[in-house]
Amino acid sequence: MSDYLTHECGIAMVRLLKPLSHYLDKYGTALYGLHKMYLLMEKQHNRGQDGAGLANIKFDVEPGQRYISRYRSVESQPIQDIFGRIQHRIEERVKDQPEKLNDPAWLKANLPFTGELYLGHLRYGTYGGNSIENCHPFLRQNNWMTRNLVLAGNFNMTNVDLLFQQLVDLGQHPKEKADTVTILERIGHFLDEENEDIYKELKRKGLGKAESSQEIARKINVGRILRKSAKKWDGGYAMAGLFGHGDAFVLRDPSGIRPAFYYTDDEVVVVASERPVIQTAFNVPYDAVHEIEPGQALIVKKSGKIKHTVIKEPLERTSCSFERIYFSRGSDADVYRERIELGRRLVPSVLKTVENDLENTVFSFIPNTAEVAFYGMVKGIEDWLDRWKAERIRALPAVGSEDELVRILAQRPRAEKVAWKDVKMRTFISSDQGRDDLVSHVYDITYGSVRPNDRLVVIDDSIVRGTTLRKSILRILARLEPRSIAIVSSAPQIRYPDCYGIDMARIGDLVAFQAAESLHRERGTRDALFDAVYRDAKRVVEDESTERINHVQRIYADFTDAELSQRIAELLTPEDFRPKLDILFQTVDDLHAACPQHTGDWYFTGNYPTPGGTRVANKAFVYYMEGRKERAY
């Protein structure tokens, strides 16, 4: 993605099902769980740049002994910082007695992060500052082991105001209005309630307080706690929680918006945000890793019993298509195939734009996340070229056409890597005026890869605001002196804000919206239409009983995709830009054909899977009309 866009957060959970001595005997280390967590988190590093956190719970420790460890970091390399600190602690304790590394009981009694249950998080913030307080996992502490809660997740809630008020109505006094705090305290409230109900029952049976603690740990119904907690949640979420006594859960939203995968055998239960991460870290095949179903929780009791429990009735599955286009690792078998198909389906519009002139057209990609779709586009062009060759060969005369035959067979797509990102470059100047010149040097170009007056086709995974294209990338590509440049997006036009985790909160920032507004101004329809949409959208925002209609969809109703694409190209063309510029987008129909299991398309169509999403879209437009720069959720 040429625009800077924050990613989805990543989660990882490991539950060891055997004593630490088992892993020492089989794998040569009692730190097996810690090592696997490092792999899971590093392999998901693409999902977190603002911070990271790791928590661990030890089972069956004596009173007075610390059993919950947690490190969080917002350093420039947060994962390395966390595990480096852990390694330093271990090395300091065993430097005079290295044999202790082979003593699981001693390690568990004397060192942090040597327990049976791990939870890691990678934060790519969509809300809040980049501070340690914003980093997961969050911890809710209590002297009763069964009331401790560790929580981390990949989620955004659309109805934080309602959830906050529910906590107030319960008599709580939340320290801030944020979805992380409200979710933590909501689960914590019903965890406390579960403890109290079980204790009252045990007390009636004559059990003492010490005996009751063990029984509460055994009897806690995690599914019941989650069902009560999640009753009013509206948003996209994959969240994981650990209770102090050893129960754990991972819960997915009922629309399946946010991803979560798991693997289990007789040694371990593993959860991560991406399938290939588990495959790589544990060397297991594709079929061994499964999705947690929408609306369900994977619950692992302290006893090791594993079960899947319905927490919220599943809705129509609308898994986030941006995961397939951009966020998820391309090494996932399904994601790879889908991105190939996304590129392949762009071929007809690309060929039309270059007038089938492959001899004088160069194909490339920018940035690296568009590489797989680029391969798909090239494969599609090769398929078209094979058909073209067959037609030309069939039309050749029977004799005397050897030279023409050689020329036809020599035709192939001219695929080049025309731009290279300099990963060492950092735009350390924050003001726009000072950044522009630096940004223009983040990419190096391959001089000589494009002949003067060639056409240049460059695939991007998506275009959100278009700022980086206009200010940097297009100027960089123009140095190659092509006669035309076509920027091809493997995603459709992004017309609406996201409210389920991606940082696209302000509708006025979206170049597709800017294009629609520009066309309405040109036609003289802007003021009357925008005022009418504003009035209707404001009613949705202010009145909870109003029917959930996304009135912003009317802004785009009068224009074809081609009209909007042409206006987007005009808006993104830099001053004094010599090449002709075309902007091409994937169609929504082709997106669904390429990614049939991931139909979440609200950023493109405005069809939100939850009432809160529709409300956010209307609210974003209201804020735009009122000149408010704040987020709509």
N, C-alpha and C positions, 0 to 999 in steps of 0.2 A: 504494500500500500504506500503510495508516494506521500500521502498525507500522514502526519503523525496521529496515530489513533491508539488509545490505550487498549491493551489486550484484556482477555478474560483471565481472572485469577486461576491458579492451579492448586489442587489439593492432593495429598498423598497420605495414606494410612497403612500401617503395617501392624498386624496382630500376630505375635508368635504363639503357636499352639503347643509347642514343646518346651521343656525346661532348657535353660541356657546351655546346660551341659551337652544336650543333643547336638546343638549347632557347633559347639567346640569339637566334639567327636567327629562329626560328619564334614564340616567345612573348615575346620582348623581355627575357628575364632568364636568366642562367646559374644563378640560384637556384631554378629551377623545382621541383626535387625537394624543397627545403626548404619552399617555399610549399605544395606539395601535402601534405606531412606535417603542416603546421600545420592545414590543413583537415580531414584525416582524424582527427586527434586531437581537435580542437575538436568535430567532429560526433559524436564518441563520448564526449563529456564526461560524459554520463549514466552511463557505465560506470566512472568513476573520480573519487573525491573525496579520497582520502588521499594521492595523489602521482602523479607522472608521470616518465617518463624518455625520453630520445632518444639513439640512437647512430648513428654514421655511419662508413662505411669508404671510404677512397679507394683507387683501383686504381693499380697501376704507379708507386708512388712510389720515390724513391731511398732507399737505406739511410741511417738517421739522421734521416729526416723522419717526423714523426708522421702516422700514417695511420688511427688509430682515435680518434674523438671521442665523448665521452659526457657528458651533463648529466642530473642527476636533481634532483627538487625535491619537498619536502613543504610548500611554502608554501600559503597559503589558495587561491591561484589558480596551481597548479603549471604548467599549460601556458603561461600568459602569462609566468610567471617564466622558464621555460626559453627560450622563443623571444625574450623580451625581452633576456635575457643574450646570446643569439646576435646579435641585432640590434645591441646595444650594441658587441659586439666588432667587427662589420663596420663600423659607423659610425665607430668610433675609428680603424680602419686606413685608411679611404678618405676621411676628412674633408678631407684636403689634396690628394687625388688621386682625385676622384669618377669619373674616366674608367676607373679600374681595375675598376669594377663591370661594365664591358663587356669585360673581359679574363679569359676563363675559366681560362686557364693560370695567370695570376697569382693569381686567387682560390683555385684548388685548392692552389697552393704555399704560400699565406700565411694562409689563413683556415680555421678549423674548420668542420665540417659542410658542406663543399663537395665531397664525394665522390659516388660513384655508387650507394651502397647505404645505405638508412636503415631503422632499426627503432625504433618508438615503442611505449610502453606506458602505460596508464592504470590505476592501482592503486586498487581498492576492497577494502581488506584484509579477509580472512577469518581470517587467522592472523598473529600477530606484531604488533609495535608499529608505530606510525606514525612511523618513523624513516627516514632516508635509506638505511640499510643494508637495509631491507626493500623498497626500490623497484627495480623492473626498469628497464632491462635489466641483467643481471648480466654480469660480465666475467671471463673466465679468461685471464690473460695469459701470453705466452711470447715469447722472442726469435725463435723460428721463426715466421714469418708464418702458416704453415699449421697451427699449433697454438693460435692465438688463437681464442677462442670468445666470442661475445656471445649471450646467451639472454634471452628474455622470453616470458611466456605467460599464458594464462588457464587455470589448472589447480589441482586439488587431488588429491593421491594418498592413497589409503586405507591403503596399506601402507608408510608411511615407515619404520617399524621394520625391516622386511625390507630395504628399499633401503639404509638406513643400514648394516646389518650386511654387505650385499654389498660396500660400499665398504671396510669394515674388513677383510673377507676378501681384498680385492684388495691390502691393504697400505697403504691410505690412512688418514689421520687427519682426518676431517671436522671442521670447526670448530664445527658445530652440527647438531642433528637437525631439519632442516626440508626439506620437499619441494623447495624451490627449490635448496638447496645440493646435495641428493643427485642431483637431475636434472642440474644443471650439471656436477658432478664425474663422474657416470656417463658422460655424453656425452663429456666431456673425456678420460676414461680411454681410451675406444675411439677417439677422435680421435688421441691419442698413439700408440696401438697401430697404427692405420692408417698414420701417418707412419713409424713404425719399420719396419713390414713392407715398405712401398714403398721406403724408403731401403736396406734390406738387399738387395732385389731389384736396385736401381739400382747399388749398390756392386759386386755380383757382375758386373754388365755393364761395370764400369770407369768409371762416371761419378764425377766429383768432387763435393764437397759443395755448391759453389756451383751447379753444373749440376743437381744433384739437387733443390734447392729448387724450381726451376721445374717440373721433371717431377712432383714430389710434388703440387704445386698442380693440375696437369692431371689426375693419375691418381686423386686421392682419390675414393673411392666413398662418397658421403654416405649413400646408402640402406643400405649395409652397416653403417656406423657406427650409424645409427639402429636398425636391426634388432637389433643386439647390445645396444644401450643399453636399448631398450624391452621386452626380453623378459619382464621380471617386473613391469612397470608395471601398476598397478590404480588406475583413477581416471578422471576426466574431464579432457581436456586439448586445448587448441589452443595449440601453442607454436611460436615462431619462433626460428631461430638464424642467426647470421652467422659465417662463418669468416674469419680475418684476410686470407686471400688473395683473397676475393671470392665464394666459394660461399655459397648461402643456402638455407634450407628453412623450410617451415611444415608441421607434423605435427598430425594430428587423431586423437583416440582412436577405437578400433575400434567403439564403440557410437554414435559421433556425438553424444556428450553436449554437448560444447562446440562452438559454431559457428565457422566460418571460411569466408570468401568471397574470390574472386580475380577479377581482370580483367587481361588482357594484350593488347597490340597491338605494333606494331613499335618503339614508343618506350619502353614502360614495362611492368613487372610490378607489380601492386598487390595487397596482401592486407589485409583488415580483418575485424573481428569481425561486421560488419553490412553487408548488401547496399546499402541506400540511401545509406550513407556514401560508398561508392565511386561510386555513380551520381551523387551530388551533386558530389563533388570533381572528377570527371573528365567530367561531363556525358555519360554513356553510358546506353543504355537498359537496362531490366530484364534482357532476355535476354542481354546481353553480360557479365553478372556471374554467376559460377558458384560452386557449393559445392565445397570440397575434400572428397572422399569420405571417409567414416569409415575409419580404419586406413591412410590414404594420406598421403604427404608430397608436397607440391609442392616440387620441387627446381630451383633456378636456378643453373646452373654459372657460373663467372666468365666463361666464353666467351659467355654469353647463352643457352645451350641450356636449354630448359625441359622438364621431364618430370614425370610423376606415377608414383610408386613405391609399391607395397604394402609397408608396414612391419610391420603386424600384420594378420592375417586379420580381415576385418570380422565383427562379431557382429550379432545382431539389432539393428536400428536403434532406438535409444531416445533420440532427441534431446530435450533438456530442454524440457518444456512450459512451465516458468516463463519461458523466453525469450519465448514467444508471449504469455503472460499479462501479463508485467510488464517484463522487462529490455530487450527489443529495442525499437527506435524504432518508433512507430506509423506512421511514414511509409513503412515497407516495405509494398509492395503486398500480400504474403501475410499479414503480421502484421495489417494493417488489416482485411482480410477475415475473418480468424480471430477477432479481437476483436469485430467486429460480430456474428459468429455466436455467440460466447460470451454476449453480451448477449441476443441474440434467444432463445436456448434457455432463458433464465431466466424467460421470460414466463409460462408456465403456473403455476409455483409462486408468482410474484408476484401474478398475478390471483387465485389462490385465497386468498392471504393478505389481500388488500384486498377480498375478496368481490365482485370485478368492479365496485367502486364507483369508477369513474374520475373522476366529477364531483367527488369530495371527496378525491382523492389527488394528491399532488405528487411528481414523480419528479426525482431529482437524482443527483449523483455526488460522491465524495470518495475519494482525492485526484485530481490531474489525470491520473495514469496510468490511471484507470478511465474516462476520458472517451469513448474509442472504444467500449468495451463498453456504456456508457450510451446512445450513439446506436443501437447494435444493439438494446438493450432497448426503446427508444422506437419504433424501426421495427417491432419485433415486436408491440408494443401497438397501433400504428396498423393493422397487418394484421388483428389480432383485432377492432379497432373497425370496420374496413370490413365484416367479415363480420357483426358485430352490427348495423350500420346496415342492411345489406341485408335481414337477417331482419325488423327492425322495419318497414322500408318496405314489404316484401311483405305484412305483416300489417295495414297501414293500410286503412281503408275507402276506397272509390273517390272519395268527395267529402267535403268539409268537414274535411280533416285538414291544412290548410296550416300551421297553427301547430305542430302536432306534428311535421310533416316538417322544418320549420326547426329545431326543438329537437333532433331526431335528427341532422341534418346538422351542427349546431354542436358536437357532441361531439368532443373531441380530447384527447390526453394533456396534462396540465398539467406541462410540463417547465420547471424553473427551476434557476438556479445559486444554491443556497442557502448555499454556503460558499466563502470566498475565502481562500487561503493568503497570509499576509503574509510574503513572501520575505525581508524585511529583519529579521525576528525571529530571534534566536539564543538558545537556551537555555543561557546561559553558566554557570548554577549547576549543579554536577554532582550534588549530593545529590538523592534522590528528593523529599524533603520540600520543598526549595526550588524544585524544577523544576515541580511540579504547577501552581502558579498561573500561571507563565509559559507553560507548554504550553497552558493553557486559552485563551490569547490569540493563539496562532499562527494560528488561523482566525478570520476575521470572517464574520458571517452576514448575509444579505440580509433585513432586517426587512421584513415585509409580503408576502414571497413565499409564506408559508403562512398560511392563515386558522386562527384558533383552532378546534381540534377536527378539522382536516384529518388525513388519514393522510399520512405522509411515507415515501417509499421512496428509499433512498440506496444506490447501487451502489459497492462497493469492489472492487479487483482481487483481493485475497486477505486472509485473516485468519490471522495466524500465532500471536502471543501474545495479542492482544486488549487489551494494556495501554493503548495510546493510545486505543482506542475507549472503554474503561471510564473512564479518568482524564480524558479531554479531549473527544473528538469527540461522544460521546453527550450530555454535559452542554451542549456548545455548541448542538447541534441542539435540545435540549429548550427552549432559550430561545425558540424559535419557537412553543412551546405546541401542538404537534400532539397528537392523542389517541393516536396510535400511531406508532412508528418501526420500519421494517423495514430492516435492513442486509443487503444482498444481495452475496454474494461471487461473482465470476466464476470463481473457482477452487474446487475441492472442499475438503473439510476436510483440513487439513495435520496428519497424524497421526504422521509419522516424521521423523527428522532427515535433513538432506542432508549429503553428504560429498564432493560433487564441485564445490564452489565457492561455494555459498550458505551464509551464516552461520546455520545452524539446527542447532547441534551438540548442544544439550541437550534431551532429550525432555521433561523435566519442565517446560520453558518453554512448550510448545505447549498452547494452550487446549483443543484436541480431546483430548489425552491427559489433561489435568486433568478434563475432562468425563467421560471413561470411568472414571477412577479414582473420581470422585465417585459415579457411578451404581453402581459395584461396592461402594463403602462402604455406600451406601443399601440395597443388596440383601443385604449381609452376605457377599459373595463376594470381597471385595478381598484379604484376607490369604492365603487358601489359593491363589488363582489367581496372585497376584503372586509368592508364594514359589516356586511351581512353575515359572513362567516364568523367574524369576531363576536357578534351578538349571540349567535347560536352556540359557538364554542364556549363562551363565558357562562351560558346557562348550564352546560354540562359540567363545567368546573365547579360552579357554586351550588348546584342542586343535585344532591345524591340520588334523588328519585327520577331525575331526567333520564330518558332512554339513552343508552350508550351509543352514540353515533359519532364517527370521526368526520366532523364537518370540514376538516382541512383537505379531504380528498377532492372537494369541489374546486380547489385552486388549480388542480391539474386536469380537470375533466375536459376542458376545451381544446387540449393540445395533444397531438400525436407524439409518440416517442421520438420520431425523427425531428419534429419541430423543436422539442426541448433539447435534443442532442446538438442541433445546429446552433441554438442560442447559447448553450453551454460552451461550445467551441469558440463562439464570439467573445464570451465573457472571459475565457481563459487565455485568449491570444495576447501575448505581451506586446507592449508598444514596440514599434520598429521591428516587427517579426516578419521575416521575409518568406519562409515557407508557407504554403497553404496548410491550414490545420483542420483536421477532422477528428471528432470525438465519437467513438462507437461504443455502444453498450450491449451487454447481454440482454435478451428478453426474459421476462419472468417465466414464460412457458418453457424456454430452453433451460433456465435454471432448474425448474422442477423436474424436467426430463433428465438432467444430468445428476441431480441429487434427490431422487424420489423419496427417500426416507427422511429428508430434512426439509420440511415444508414451511418452516418459520421464515416469513418473508415480509414482516410488518414494516421494515425500513424501506422497502420498495413499493409495497401496495397500500400500506396503511391499515391492513387487516390484523389488528392486535389480538393475541389469543386470550387476553384477560381484560376485564373491565377497567382495571387500573391503567393498562397500557393505552386504551382509547382515551381515557381521561388525561393522561400525560400529553398525548398528541394535541388535544384541544388546548390544554394549559400552555404548551410551548408556543402555540400560535397567539394565544391571548397575551403572553409575556412579550412576544415579538411586537405586537401591535401597540402595546403600552410602553415599549422601549425599555423593558426590564431585562437586564443581562443575567439574572439569576437562572439557576437550573429549574426545570419543570418537575423535578422529582428529587 
